[in-house]
Amino acid sequence: MPDFTICRYIELLKALQGEGFAFQTFLDFLKDPQPRSIILRHDVDRLPENSLRFALIQHERGIHGTYYFRIVRESFDPDIIREIAGMGHEIGYHYEDLDLARKYLKKNRGDSKPDIPYLIQTGIQLFGQHLSRFREIAPVSTICMHGSPLSPVDNRLLWEEYDYRDYGIAGEPYFDIDFSNVLYLTDTGRRWDGDRYNVRDAAGISPYTQNGDTLSALYRFHTTRDIIRSAQAGTLPATILFTFHPQRWTGRSLPWLKELVWQGMKNQVKYFRARSLARNRYP
């Protein structure tokens, strides 16, 4: 069975459930972390119908996850957001407002390189507006940065000047999880060991783990099947945060092949981009 298919995803959920893990939304984990827990985070970068498929599969198995939607049209779908929220899943905002502010200022004011304070001021205004739009559809209590790998700015820069808790936000995974005790696994790069293609989606920036001492350094998986085997062998740690990009997962041959080829090309660009940013926490 090839990887990144719906069948493989269901197999993974069965293996994790079989080992007695509790599945928690990110908000529930912040409020009351269970001794053995799985947080299923989904970054809805595009193809929101794929995320709806994931949500239905989880709902059928009595599992709840967290779905972070972007404000851009390839992700933002109010009907799908309502349907996913109606199943008991958590809806969050996958924010990229600093990059959107940069694009806005360049297009409307011809300012290709705005100074950082002005960029942040514009970005936080957009953040408030976009968060309000989401909250008209479903409750939103957590947020998560969108990596914007080709952008020269890191969207998390907003929180060096502002506090997301002032907006009624309980947490942001990159800042509010102790990754020395929580294993972070992400399918970035269409693989589970895609560090060299990873521009910003990394666990090491958490305030708890600024020295880089994370569980991710101790557990290495290449395929989903590798994770399943580890679950069945009982060798996974007690708490895991998974990040899925549901647009990568499909049971149809042509979209699966298209995503394979497209991600392969993206990985080459992201590899050189990641190297150029390797020495900077925030470019």
Backbone hydrogen bonds, N-H to C=O, Kabsch-Sander energy under -0.5 kcal/mol:
donor,donor_aa,acceptor,acceptor_aa,energy
9,Y,5,T,-2.0
10,I,6,I,-2.4
11,E,7,C,-2.1
12,L,8,R,-1.9
13,L,9,Y,-2.2
14,K,10,I,-2.4
15,A,11,E,-2.0
16,L,12,L,-2.3
17,Q,13,L,-2.7
18,G,14,K,-2.4
19,E,15,A,-0.8
19,E,16,L,-0.6
20,G,17,Q,-1.8
21,F,16,L,-1.5
22,A,36,R,-2.6
24,Q,22,A,-0.6
24,Q,38,I,-2.6
29,F,25,T,-2.4
30,L,26,F,-2.1
31,K,27,L,-1.9
32,D,28,D,-3.0
37,S,238,A,-1.5
38,I,22,A,-3.0
39,I,240,I,-2.7
40,L,24,Q,-0.6
40,L,38,I,-0.6
41,R,39,I,-0.9
41,R,242,F,-2.8
42,H,66,T,-2.2
43,D,244,F,-2.7
44,V,42,H,-0.8
44,V,68,Y,-2.9
45,D,43,D,-1.8
47,L,74,E,-0.6
50,N,47,L,-1.9
51,S,47,L,-0.8
52,L,48,P,-1.9
53,R,49,E,-1.7
54,F,50,N,-1.9
55,A,51,S,-2.7
56,L,52,L,-2.2
57,I,53,R,-2.2
58,Q,54,F,-2.5
59,H,55,A,-2.4
60,E,56,L,-2.3
61,R,57,I,-0.9
61,R,58,Q,-0.8
62,G,59,H,-1.4
63,I,58,Q,-2.9
66,T,40,L,-3.0
67,Y,90,E,-3.0
68,Y,42,H,-3.2
68,Y,66,T,-0.5
69,F,67,Y,-0.7
69,F,92,G,-2.1
70,R,44,V,-1.0
75,S,72,V,-2.0
76,F,72,V,-3.2
77,D,75,S,-0.6
81,I,77,D,-2.6
82,R,78,P,-2.5
83,E,79,D,-2.1
84,I,80,I,-2.6
85,A,81,I,-2.6
86,G,82,R,-2.3
87,M,83,E,-0.6
87,M,84,I,-1.0
88,G,85,A,-1.8
89,H,84,I,-1.4
90,E,65,G,-2.5
91,I,139,P,-0.5
92,G,67,Y,-2.9
93,Y,142,T,-1.3
94,H,69,F,-2.8
94,H,92,G,-0.6
95,Y,93,Y,-1.3
95,Y,144,C,-0.6
100,L,96,E,-2.2
101,A,97,D,-2.2
102,R,98,L,-2.0
103,K,99,D,-2.2
104,Y,100,L,-2.4
105,L,101,A,-2.7
106,K,102,R,-1.8
107,K,103,K,-2.3
108,N,104,Y,-2.8
109,R,105,L,-1.5
110,G,106,K,-0.6
111,D,105,L,-2.1
112,S,110,G,-1.1
119,L,115,D,-2.3
120,I,116,I,-2.9
121,Q,117,P,-2.1
122,T,118,Y,-2.3
123,G,119,L,-2.5
124,I,120,I,-2.6
125,Q,121,Q,-1.3
126,L,122,T,-1.9
127,F,123,G,-2.5
128,G,124,I,-2.1
129,Q,125,Q,-1.9
130,H,126,L,-3.0
131,L,127,F,-2.7
132,S,128,G,-1.7
133,R,129,Q,-1.6
134,F,130,H,-2.0
135,R,131,L,-2.2
136,E,132,S,-0.8
136,E,133,R,-0.6
137,I,134,F,-2.0
138,A,134,F,-2.3
141,S,91,I,-0.5
143,I,171,G,-1.9
144,C,93,Y,-2.3
146,H,95,Y,-2.8
151,S,148,S,-2.1
155,N,153,V,-0.5
157,L,154,D,-2.1
158,L,155,N,-1.3
159,W,156,R,-1.5
160,E,157,L,-1.9
161,E,158,L,-1.3
162,Y,158,L,-1.9
166,D,163,D,-1.9
167,Y,164,Y,-1.6
168,G,165,R,-1.6
169,I,164,Y,-1.4
170,A,141,S,-3.6
170,A,168,G,-0.5
171,G,141,S,-0.8
175,F,172,E,-2.3
176,D,172,E,-2.3
177,I,173,P,-0.6
179,F,177,I,-1.2
181,N,178,D,-1.9
182,V,178,D,-1.2
183,L,239,T,-2.5
185,L,183,L,-0.6
185,L,241,L,-2.7
187,D,243,T,-1.9
190,R,187,D,-2.4
192,W,222,H,-1.9
194,G,191,R,-0.5
197,Y,194,G,-1.6
198,N,195,D,-1.7
199,V,197,Y,-0.7
202,A,200,R,-2.0
206,S,203,A,-1.6
209,T,206,S,-1.5
210,Q,207,P,-0.6
212,G,209,T,-2.1
214,T,212,G,-1.8
215,L,179,F,-2.4
217,A,214,T,-1.3
218,L,215,L,-2.1
219,Y,215,L,-1.2
220,R,218,L,-0.5
227,I,223,T,-1.1
228,I,224,T,-2.2
229,R,225,R,-2.5
230,S,226,D,-1.8
231,A,227,I,-2.4
232,Q,228,I,-2.6
233,A,229,R,-1.8
234,G,230,S,-0.6
234,G,231,A,-1.1
235,T,230,S,-2.4
236,L,230,S,-0.5
240,I,37,S,-1.9
241,L,183,L,-3.1
242,F,39,I,-2.8
242,F,240,I,-0.6
243,T,185,L,-2.5
244,F,41,R,-2.8
244,F,242,F,-0.5
248,R,245,H,-2.7
249,W,246,P,-1.5
250,T,4,F,-1.6
250,T,248,R,-0.5
256,W,252,R,-1.9
257,L,253,S,-2.5
258,K,254,L,-2.6
259,E,255,P,-2.4
260,L,256,W,-2.0
261,V,257,L,-2.4
262,W,258,K,-2.6
263,Q,259,E,-2.8
264,G,260,L,-1.7
265,M,261,V,-1.8
266,K,262,W,-2.3
267,N,263,Q,-2.6
268,Q,264,G,-1.1
269,V,265,M,-1.3
270,K,266,K,-3.0
271,Y,267,N,-2.2
272,F,268,Q,-1.3
273,R,269,V,-2.0
274,A,270,K,-3.1
275,R,271,Y,-1.8
276,S,272,F,-1.8
277,L,273,R,-1.2
278,A,274,A,-0.6
278,A,275,R,-0.7
280,N,277,L,-2.1
